[in-house]
Amino acid sequence: MTEVASRNGIATLEVRDLVRDFVVGRERGRRQILRAVDGVSFDLVAGQTLALVGESGSGKSTVASVLAQLIRPTSGTIRLGGKLIGTRGRALRRYREEVQIVFQDPFASLNPFHTVDHHLRRPLRIHHRAGSKSEEDEQVLQLLERVNLFPVKRVAGKHPHELSGGQRQRVAIARALAPRPSVLLADEPVSMLDVSIRLEILNLIDQLKTEDNLAVLYITHDLATARHFSSRVIVMYRGEVVESGPADEVILAPKHPYTQLLASAAPDPRRPERRTQLPERTTQLLERRTQLLEGTTRGEGCRFAERCPSAMPVCATRPSLVDVGTAHQARCWLYDGAAGE
Protein backbone atom coordinates (compact mmCIF):
# COMPACT_ATOMS: atom_id res chain seq x y z
CA MET A 1 0.00 0.00 0.00
CA THR A 2 2.45 2.61 -1.16
CA GLU A 3 0.34 4.35 -3.79
CA VAL A 4 0.32 8.15 -3.86
CA ALA A 5 -3.12 9.43 -2.88
CA SER A 6 -5.16 11.41 -5.39
CA ARG A 7 -8.84 12.11 -5.97
CA ASN A 8 -8.82 10.49 -9.41
CA GLY A 9 -5.96 8.08 -8.81
CA ILE A 10 -5.52 4.96 -6.72
CA ALA A 11 -5.92 6.30 -3.16
CA THR A 12 -7.95 9.21 -1.88
CA LEU A 13 -7.00 8.89 1.79
CA GLU A 14 -3.79 7.30 3.07
CA VAL A 15 -3.46 6.17 6.68
CA ARG A 16 -0.05 5.11 7.97
CA ASP A 17 0.92 3.69 11.37
CA LEU A 18 -2.09 5.22 13.12
CA VAL A 19 -1.91 5.09 16.92
CA ARG A 20 -4.43 6.37 19.46
CA ASP A 21 -3.91 6.11 23.22
CA PHE A 22 -6.37 6.90 26.01
CA VAL A 23 -5.58 7.63 29.65
CA VAL A 24 -7.79 5.27 31.64
CA GLY A 25 -6.57 6.04 35.16
CA ARG A 26 -3.60 6.48 37.44
CA GLU A 27 -1.71 4.03 39.59
CA ARG A 28 0.97 5.17 42.02
CA GLY A 29 1.08 8.55 40.32
CA ARG A 30 1.63 7.08 36.83
CA ARG A 31 -0.88 7.33 34.03
CA GLN A 32 -2.44 4.09 32.85
CA ILE A 33 -2.60 4.04 29.05
CA LEU A 34 -4.95 2.05 26.87
CA ARG A 35 -3.78 1.73 23.27
CA ALA A 36 -7.06 1.56 21.36
CA VAL A 37 -5.47 1.71 17.90
CA ASP A 38 -1.97 0.35 17.34
CA GLY A 39 -0.10 0.92 14.08
CA VAL A 40 -3.03 0.67 11.65
CA SER A 41 -2.31 1.43 7.96
CA PHE A 42 -4.57 1.35 4.89
CA ASP A 43 -5.71 3.28 1.81
CA LEU A 44 -9.23 4.39 0.95
CA VAL A 45 -9.67 4.25 -2.81
CA ALA A 46 -12.04 6.42 -4.86
CA GLY A 47 -15.07 4.44 -6.04
CA GLN A 48 -14.38 1.52 -3.69
CA THR A 49 -15.44 0.36 -0.23
CA LEU A 50 -13.02 -0.89 2.41
CA ALA A 51 -14.61 -2.82 5.28
CA LEU A 52 -13.17 -2.64 8.78
CA VAL A 53 -14.46 -5.58 10.82
CA GLY A 54 -13.97 -6.95 14.30
CA GLU A 55 -15.77 -7.46 17.58
CA SER A 56 -16.74 -4.65 19.96
CA GLY A 57 -13.67 -3.06 21.52
CA SER A 58 -11.36 -3.86 18.61
CA GLY A 59 -10.78 -0.17 17.83
CA LYS A 60 -12.88 0.19 14.67
CA SER A 61 -14.91 3.22 15.75
CA THR A 62 -11.81 4.87 17.21
CA VAL A 63 -10.22 4.69 13.76
CA ALA A 64 -13.30 6.40 12.29
CA SER A 65 -13.26 9.12 14.97
CA VAL A 66 -9.60 9.86 14.26
CA LEU A 67 -10.17 9.98 10.50
CA ALA A 68 -13.11 12.35 11.04
CA GLN A 69 -10.83 14.46 13.28
CA LEU A 70 -13.25 14.18 16.18
CA ILE A 71 -10.22 13.07 18.20
CA ARG A 72 -6.54 13.54 17.43
CA PRO A 73 -4.18 10.63 16.76
CA THR A 74 -1.39 9.96 19.22
CA SER A 75 0.93 9.31 16.29
CA GLY A 76 0.87 8.30 12.64
CA THR A 77 0.04 10.17 9.46
CA ILE A 78 -3.10 10.84 7.43
CA ARG A 79 -2.83 12.15 3.87
CA LEU A 80 -5.67 13.45 1.75
CA GLY A 81 -4.89 13.94 -1.92
CA GLY A 82 -1.25 13.12 -1.20
CA LYS A 83 -0.88 15.93 1.35
CA LEU A 84 -0.67 15.74 5.12
CA ILE A 85 -3.95 16.92 6.60
CA GLY A 86 -4.29 20.20 8.48
CA THR A 87 -5.37 20.04 12.10
CA ARG A 88 -6.65 23.57 12.70
CA GLY A 89 -8.27 26.59 11.09
CA ARG A 90 -9.12 26.59 7.39
CA ALA A 91 -7.06 23.48 6.71
CA LEU A 92 -9.11 21.48 9.20
CA ARG A 93 -12.38 22.82 7.79
CA ARG A 94 -11.25 21.89 4.29
CA TYR A 95 -10.42 18.37 5.47
CA ARG A 96 -13.79 17.94 7.18
CA GLU A 97 -15.48 19.10 4.01
CA GLU A 98 -13.79 16.24 2.14
CA VAL A 99 -14.18 13.58 4.85
CA GLN A 100 -17.67 13.08 6.25
CA ILE A 101 -19.00 10.50 8.72
CA VAL A 102 -22.33 8.70 9.17
CA PHE A 103 -22.76 7.58 12.77
CA GLN A 104 -24.24 4.37 14.13
CA ASP A 105 -27.30 5.86 15.86
CA PRO A 106 -29.22 8.36 13.68
CA PHE A 107 -31.44 9.46 16.55
CA ALA A 108 -28.43 10.46 18.66
CA SER A 109 -26.61 12.14 15.76
CA LEU A 110 -29.52 14.43 14.81
CA ASN A 111 -30.57 17.35 17.02
CA PRO A 112 -34.18 16.67 18.12
CA PHE A 113 -34.95 20.41 18.35
CA HIS A 114 -34.24 21.12 14.66
CA THR A 115 -36.01 20.13 11.48
CA VAL A 116 -34.59 18.06 8.66
CA ASP A 117 -34.33 21.27 6.63
CA HIS A 118 -32.06 22.78 9.30
CA HIS A 119 -29.82 19.70 9.43
CA LEU A 120 -29.23 19.82 5.67
CA ARG A 121 -29.04 23.58 5.29
CA ARG A 122 -26.38 24.06 7.99
CA PRO A 123 -23.52 22.15 6.25
CA LEU A 124 -24.37 23.93 2.99
CA ARG A 125 -23.80 27.25 4.74
CA ILE A 126 -20.73 26.20 6.72
CA HIS A 127 -18.98 24.93 3.60
CA HIS A 128 -20.34 27.67 1.30
CA ARG A 129 -22.04 25.25 -1.08
CA ALA A 130 -24.87 27.62 -2.07
CA GLY A 131 -24.67 31.15 -3.41
CA SER A 132 -28.19 32.23 -2.49
CA LYS A 133 -31.23 31.28 -0.41
CA SER A 134 -33.03 29.88 -3.45
CA GLU A 135 -30.00 27.76 -4.32
CA GLU A 136 -29.94 26.50 -0.73
CA ASP A 137 -33.61 25.56 -0.96
CA GLU A 138 -33.03 23.67 -4.18
CA GLN A 139 -30.03 21.75 -2.81
CA VAL A 140 -31.89 20.71 0.34
CA LEU A 141 -34.66 19.18 -1.78
CA GLN A 142 -32.12 17.54 -4.10
CA LEU A 143 -30.35 15.93 -1.14
CA LEU A 144 -33.63 14.47 0.10
CA GLU A 145 -34.36 13.14 -3.38
CA ARG A 146 -30.93 11.48 -3.55
CA VAL A 147 -31.63 9.51 -0.38
CA ASN A 148 -35.18 8.63 -1.49
CA LEU A 149 -37.15 10.61 1.10
CA PHE A 150 -40.49 11.66 -0.39
CA PRO A 151 -42.42 13.90 -0.48
CA VAL A 152 -39.32 16.05 -0.05
CA LYS A 153 -41.00 19.27 1.12
CA ARG A 154 -43.00 17.50 3.79
CA VAL A 155 -39.97 15.56 5.02
CA ALA A 156 -37.90 18.77 5.15
CA GLY A 157 -40.31 20.24 7.68
CA LYS A 158 -40.29 17.25 10.04
CA HIS A 159 -38.28 16.75 13.24
CA PRO A 160 -36.20 13.58 13.82
CA HIS A 161 -38.75 12.05 16.22
CA GLU A 162 -41.38 12.19 13.46
CA LEU A 163 -39.30 9.88 11.24
CA SER A 164 -38.59 6.16 11.37
CA GLY A 165 -35.10 4.87 12.13
CA GLY A 166 -34.41 4.22 8.47
CA GLN A 167 -35.62 7.68 7.47
CA ARG A 168 -33.43 9.30 10.13
CA GLN A 169 -30.40 7.44 8.81
CA ARG A 170 -31.22 8.61 5.29
CA VAL A 171 -31.25 12.19 6.61
CA ALA A 172 -27.86 11.59 8.24
CA ILE A 173 -26.50 10.30 4.93
CA ALA A 174 -27.94 13.32 3.09
CA ARG A 175 -26.27 15.62 5.63
CA ALA A 176 -22.93 13.89 5.04
CA LEU A 177 -23.35 14.39 1.28
CA ALA A 178 -24.10 18.11 1.59
CA PRO A 179 -20.44 19.31 1.60
CA ARG A 180 -19.76 17.06 -1.46
CA PRO A 181 -17.08 14.92 0.21
CA SER A 182 -14.62 12.58 -1.45
CA VAL A 183 -14.50 10.20 1.55
CA LEU A 184 -17.45 8.75 3.46
CA LEU A 185 -16.92 7.04 6.82
CA ALA A 186 -19.87 4.74 7.62
CA ASP A 187 -19.57 3.67 11.26
CA GLU A 188 -21.94 0.72 11.77
CA PRO A 189 -24.59 2.61 9.74
CA VAL A 190 -27.27 -0.11 9.93
CA SER A 191 -26.71 -1.83 13.28
CA MET A 192 -29.38 0.30 15.01
CA LEU A 193 -31.97 -0.26 12.27
CA ASP A 194 -34.62 -2.92 11.71
CA VAL A 195 -33.32 -5.92 9.80
CA SER A 196 -35.92 -5.34 7.07
CA ILE A 197 -34.39 -2.00 5.98
CA ARG A 198 -30.67 -2.60 6.52
CA LEU A 199 -30.15 -3.82 2.98
CA GLU A 200 -31.91 -0.73 1.57
CA ILE A 201 -29.54 1.62 3.44
CA LEU A 202 -26.44 -0.33 2.39
CA ASN A 203 -27.61 -0.38 -1.22
CA LEU A 204 -28.16 3.38 -1.02
CA ILE A 205 -24.60 3.98 0.26
CA ASP A 206 -23.27 1.71 -2.48
CA GLN A 207 -25.24 3.61 -5.14
CA LEU A 208 -24.03 7.00 -3.86
CA LYS A 209 -20.46 5.69 -3.82
CA THR A 210 -20.72 4.89 -7.52
CA GLU A 211 -22.48 8.14 -8.45
CA ASP A 212 -20.02 10.41 -6.58
CA ASN A 213 -16.89 8.23 -6.89
CA LEU A 214 -16.63 8.17 -3.11
CA ALA A 215 -13.98 6.34 -1.13
CA VAL A 216 -15.98 4.53 1.57
CA LEU A 217 -14.84 3.08 4.88
CA TYR A 218 -17.54 0.67 6.06
CA ILE A 219 -17.19 -0.28 9.72
CA THR A 220 -19.12 -3.37 10.74
CA HIS A 221 -19.10 -6.64 12.64
CA ASP A 222 -21.23 -8.30 9.93
CA LEU A 223 -18.98 -10.38 7.68
CA ALA A 224 -21.76 -11.11 5.18
CA THR A 225 -22.39 -7.45 4.32
CA ALA A 226 -18.65 -6.71 4.48
CA ARG A 227 -18.09 -9.26 1.75
CA HIS A 228 -21.05 -8.14 -0.36
CA PHE A 229 -20.42 -4.39 -0.27
CA SER A 230 -16.61 -4.20 -0.01
CA SER A 231 -13.72 -4.89 -2.33
CA ARG A 232 -11.24 -5.26 0.53
CA VAL A 233 -11.56 -6.23 4.20
CA ILE A 234 -9.40 -5.40 7.21
CA VAL A 235 -9.88 -7.42 10.40
CA MET A 236 -8.95 -5.79 13.71
CA TYR A 237 -8.40 -7.36 17.10
CA ARG A 238 -7.55 -5.37 20.23
CA GLY A 239 -6.40 -2.35 18.29
CA GLU A 240 -4.26 -3.94 15.62
CA VAL A 241 -4.76 -5.35 12.14
CA VAL A 242 -4.63 -9.15 12.21
CA GLU A 243 -5.65 -9.81 8.60
CA SER A 244 -6.31 -7.83 5.43
CA GLY A 245 -6.95 -8.61 1.79
CA PRO A 246 -9.59 -9.03 -0.93
CA ALA A 247 -13.05 -9.46 0.60
CA ASP A 248 -13.73 -12.92 -0.83
CA GLU A 249 -10.36 -14.29 0.26
CA VAL A 250 -10.48 -12.92 3.78
CA ILE A 251 -14.05 -14.06 4.48
CA LEU A 252 -14.25 -17.30 2.46
CA ALA A 253 -10.66 -18.45 3.07
CA PRO A 254 -9.52 -16.71 6.28
CA LYS A 255 -5.97 -17.32 7.44
CA HIS A 256 -5.78 -15.81 10.91
CA PRO A 257 -7.37 -17.97 13.65
CA TYR A 258 -9.41 -14.98 14.84
CA THR A 259 -10.87 -14.36 11.37
CA GLN A 260 -11.61 -18.06 11.11
CA LEU A 261 -13.60 -17.89 14.35
CA LEU A 262 -15.52 -14.85 13.13
CA ALA A 263 -16.32 -16.56 9.83
CA SER A 264 -17.45 -19.78 11.54
CA ALA A 265 -19.76 -17.81 13.86
CA ALA A 266 -21.44 -15.91 11.00
CA PRO A 267 -24.86 -17.35 10.06
CA ASP A 268 -24.95 -19.05 6.66
CA PRO A 269 -28.30 -20.39 5.31
CA ARG A 270 -26.43 -22.76 3.01
CA ARG A 271 -24.62 -24.38 5.93
CA PRO A 272 -26.58 -27.10 7.78
CA GLU A 273 -27.38 -26.13 11.35
CA ARG A 274 -25.27 -27.94 13.87
CA ARG A 275 -24.19 -27.43 17.41
CA THR A 276 -20.74 -26.02 17.96
CA GLN A 277 -18.55 -28.79 19.29
CA LEU A 278 -15.62 -27.99 21.50
CA PRO A 279 -12.36 -29.85 20.79
CA GLU A 280 -11.96 -33.03 22.81
CA ARG A 281 -8.75 -31.67 24.25
CA THR A 282 -10.19 -28.27 25.22
CA THR A 283 -8.91 -28.47 28.80
CA GLN A 284 -5.45 -29.57 27.69
CA LEU A 285 -5.32 -26.77 25.11
CA LEU A 286 -6.23 -24.15 27.71
CA GLU A 287 -3.60 -25.48 30.11
CA ARG A 288 -1.02 -25.59 27.31
CA ARG A 289 -1.72 -21.96 26.31
CA THR A 290 -1.42 -20.88 29.94
CA GLN A 291 1.97 -22.59 30.22
CA LEU A 292 3.19 -21.17 26.90
CA LEU A 293 2.31 -17.61 27.89
CA GLU A 294 3.29 -17.87 31.56
CA GLY A 295 5.63 -15.11 32.58
CA THR A 296 4.95 -13.06 29.46
CA THR A 297 4.07 -9.42 30.04
CA ARG A 298 0.55 -8.73 28.78
CA GLY A 299 0.78 -7.13 25.33
CA GLU A 300 4.27 -8.41 24.49
CA GLY A 301 3.16 -11.41 22.48
CA CYS A 302 0.33 -12.23 20.10
CA ARG A 303 -2.81 -10.58 21.49
CA PHE A 304 -5.01 -13.44 20.36
CA ALA A 305 -2.85 -16.17 21.90
CA GLU A 306 -5.01 -16.51 25.01
CA ARG A 307 -7.97 -17.52 22.82
CA CYS A 308 -6.12 -19.26 19.99
CA PRO A 309 -6.35 -23.07 19.60
CA SER A 310 -3.07 -23.02 17.64
CA ALA A 311 -0.93 -21.17 20.21
CA MET A 312 2.76 -22.04 20.15
CA PRO A 313 5.77 -21.04 22.28
CA VAL A 314 6.73 -18.42 19.70
CA CYS A 315 3.37 -16.69 20.31
CA ALA A 316 4.94 -15.15 23.40
CA THR A 317 6.57 -12.81 20.86
CA ARG A 318 4.44 -10.42 18.82
CA PRO A 319 4.11 -11.53 15.16
CA SER A 320 4.29 -9.22 12.14
CA LEU A 321 1.95 -8.94 9.16
CA VAL A 322 3.18 -11.38 6.54
CA ASP A 323 2.00 -12.17 3.01
CA VAL A 324 -0.30 -15.19 2.81
CA GLY A 325 -1.51 -14.60 -0.76
CA THR A 326 -1.82 -11.93 -3.43
CA ALA A 327 -2.44 -8.66 -1.55
CA HIS A 328 -3.47 -10.82 1.42
CA GLN A 329 -1.72 -10.50 4.79
CA ALA A 330 -2.11 -12.03 8.24
CA ARG A 331 -0.44 -11.34 11.59
CA CYS A 332 0.24 -14.90 12.72
CA TRP A 333 3.26 -17.09 13.42
CA LEU A 334 1.56 -19.94 11.52
CA TYR A 335 2.58 -18.22 8.29
CA ASP A 336 5.96 -16.82 9.34
CA GLY A 337 8.96 -19.01 8.53
CA ALA A 338 10.67 -17.79 11.67
CA ALA A 339 8.17 -19.80 13.74
CA GLY A 340 9.85 -23.00 12.80
CA GLU A 341 13.39 -21.85 13.49
N, C-alpha and C positions, 0 to 999 in steps of 0.2 A: 504494500500500500504506500507507494512513494510517488503517486501521481501528483502533479501540480494542480491545485484547485482552480476551477474557473466555471463561470455560470453556464457556458455552452461547451465545456470540455468534460473530462472524466469526473472530477470531484468538485462539488460546490462547497462543502465544508470539510475541513481536515481536522481531526482530533488526534493529538499525539501525547502519549504518556500522561494522561489526565489523572490527577490525584485530588481527592477531597477528604480532609480530616475534620472531625468534630470533637470538641472538648465535651466529654461526658461526665466529668467530675474531677475531684481532687483527692489524692491520697498522700498523706504525710507531706503536704505542701507542694506536691508535684501534680501537674495536670495529667489526667487520664485521657488518652487520645483514642478515638475510634476511627479507623481508616475505612470510610464507606466506599470509596472508589480508589482502586490501586493500579495505576499504570495502564489505563484503558486507551486503546488507539483504534481508530477506524476512519473511513471516509463515507460521507453521504454524497451520493451521485445524483445528478439532475435526471429526473424522469424515472427514478428507481426508488424502491422501498427497502430499507434495512431494518430487520426485526431484532430487537434486543429482548431476550427472554431469560427467565430465571424465576426462582421462587421469591416470595416476599422477603425483603431484607437483603437481597443480593446487590443492591446499589443501582438498579435500573432508573428509578425516578430521580435519584440524586444526579445521575448523568444528565438527564433532561433538564433539571433545574440549573445545572452549571451551564449547559449549552444555551439556555434561555437567559442566562445572566441574572437569574433570580438570586443565586448565591455565587460567590467567587471561587474559583479553583484554588487549591493549596499550591499546586504546581502543574506543569504541563502547558501545552500550547493549543490554541484554537485559531485556525485560519479560515477566513471567508474570502473567496475569490483570490486565493493565493496570498492574502495579506493578513498579518496578525490583527486580531480584533481590537478595537478600542474599548476601554473600560469606563469611560466617563464622558460627559458632555455630548457634543454632536456626534462623535464617533460611536458612542454607546447607543444613541438614538438611531443612528443609521443601521447599526447591527441588529437592533431589535425590530426594525422595520423589515429586515431581510429574513429574520429567524423568528417565527411565531410558534406558539404552543397551544395545544388543545388539552385541557386537563381531564382527569378521570371523572370527576363529579360535576356535571353541568349546573346543578342547582347551587353548589357552593361557589362556582366560578363566575356566576352572574349575579349582579347586585339586585336584590329583590325589590328595591325602591324605584328602579328605573325601568323604562319600557325597552322593548327590543330595538326600537328606533334609536334610542339613546345609546345603547350598547354598540350599534353599528356606526352611528354617526361620529362617536368620539374618536375612534382610531383614524377615521378619514380626516378629521380636523388636526389631530396631533401630528400626523405624518403628511399633512398638506396634499391630500389626494383629490381634493375638489376645489375648483376655482370660484364657485359661487354656491348660494343656497340651493338653487334649482339643480345644480350638478350633484350636490350632496344628496338631495331627495332622490334623484334618479339612481345614484349608485347604491343607496340603501335598498331600494326595491330590486335592483339587479342582483345584489348579494343574496337576498331572500329567494329570488328565483333560482339562483345557482345551487342552493341547498334544498330546493324543492319544498319550500314553505308557502302554501297558498291558502286563501287569497292574500297576497303580499301586503296590501295596505291594512287589512284587518290584523294580520300577525304583527306588523310593525307597531301597532298601538297597544299590544298586550304586554303584561308583566310576566316574568318567569314562572310564577306560581300558576298562571293560567294556561301553561303549556304542559305537554307530556314530557317525560324524560327524553325521549327521542327527539322531540321538537326543540327542547332546550339545547341538546348537544348539536343540533343543526345550526342553531343560533351561534353557539360557541365557535363552530367551524367557520361560519360566515364572518364572524368578528376577526378570526385569525387571517382570513383571506383579504380583509379590507385594506391592509397596508401593501398588498401585492408582494408577498414574501417569495423568496426562492427556496426556503427551507421550512418544512412543517414538522414539528415535534408532536407526535400523538401519544400521550402518556396514558395507557390503558383506556382508550377513548370509549370502549363499549362495555367495560366490566360492571358499570353501575346501571346498565340498561336491561330491559326485558330481552330474553333470548330471542323472541320473535322479530325484533328489529335490529339486532346486532349486525346481521349480514347487510342490511340496507345501509347502515352508517359506514361500514367498511367499504362497501361498493362505492359509496359516494366519495370517500377519501381517495379511493383508487382512481375514480373518474376525474376528480379534480387534479390529481397528480399528473395524469396524462394531458389534460387540457392546459395546465399552467407549467408543465415541465418541472414540477416540484421535486426536490430531494426530500424524502420522507423518512423519519425515524419512527418506527412503530414499536412501542414498548408494550409487552404483553407477557402473560404466563401461559397463553393458549398456543400450543405448538401447531395445532391444525390450521388456525388462521394465519399464524406466522409463515407456514409453508405456502399457503394459498395466495397470500397478498405480498410476499416479499421475495426478492431475488437472492438476498443473502441473509444469514442468521448469525447472530453473536449470542453465545450462552454465557451468562455471568453466574458466579457463585462466590458469595462473601466478598464482593467488591472487585474481583478480578475476572478477566476473560478466561474461560476454561476450554472453549471450542468456538471456532468460527469457520464459515465456508458457505458454499452454495446451499440454498434452503433445502432442496431435495436430499442432498448428501448428508447434511447435518441431522435432519429429522428422520429420514428413512434408513440411513446407515451411520448412526452416531458412533463416535470413537471414544469419547471420554465417558467413564463410568457414570458420571452425574447426568450427562445428556441421555445416556441409555436408560437410566432410571426415570427421567422425565418422559421420555418417549414411551416407555412401557406402561406408565401410569395414565397416559392420555387415552381417552375413550376412542375406540375404533369400531364402527358398526360391522365392519367386515371380519373382525376378529371374534371367534367364538368366546362367549363369556365363560370365564373360569376363575376360580379362587386363586389368589396369589399364594404361592407356596414358598415358605421360607426354606433356605438350603438346609439339608440334614445336619450340616456341621455348623449351624449358626452360632452356637455357644462357643465352639472352638475358634471360629473366625473372629468373634468379638474379643476373646481372650488373646488371640494372636496379634490383633491390631493394637490392643492395649500394651502388649509387651514390646511390639515394634516401635511404638511411639513413646514409650516410657522414658522420662528424662528429657524429652524434647520440649523446648520452650514453645508455648502456643504461638502459632503464626510463622514459625521457622520453616516448617515442612509443608507438604501438600495440604491445603485447607480442607480437602474432601477426604483425607485419609481416615478420619474417625468413622466415616460412614461407608467407606469403599470396601467391597468384597474382595478386591484384588490388591489390597495394601501389601507393600513389600518393605524390607528394611530401608531401601533407598528413599522411600516416601517421607522419611524424617528430614529430607532435604527438599527444598522447594523446586519443582520442575519448571522448565521453560516451555513456551509455545514452540512446537515443532511441526513440520510439515507431515501430514498424514494422507495427502492427496493433492490434486490440482487445486490451488487456492483454498485448501482445507487445512486447518491447523488445530491442534489439541495440546493442552497443557497436562501431560501425563507421562510418567516414567515408562509406561507400557510401550510407548512408541519412541523412546529415546534410547539410542544404542548404548549410552553411558550406563544404563540401568543394569546391563549384564556384565559390566566390567568389574 
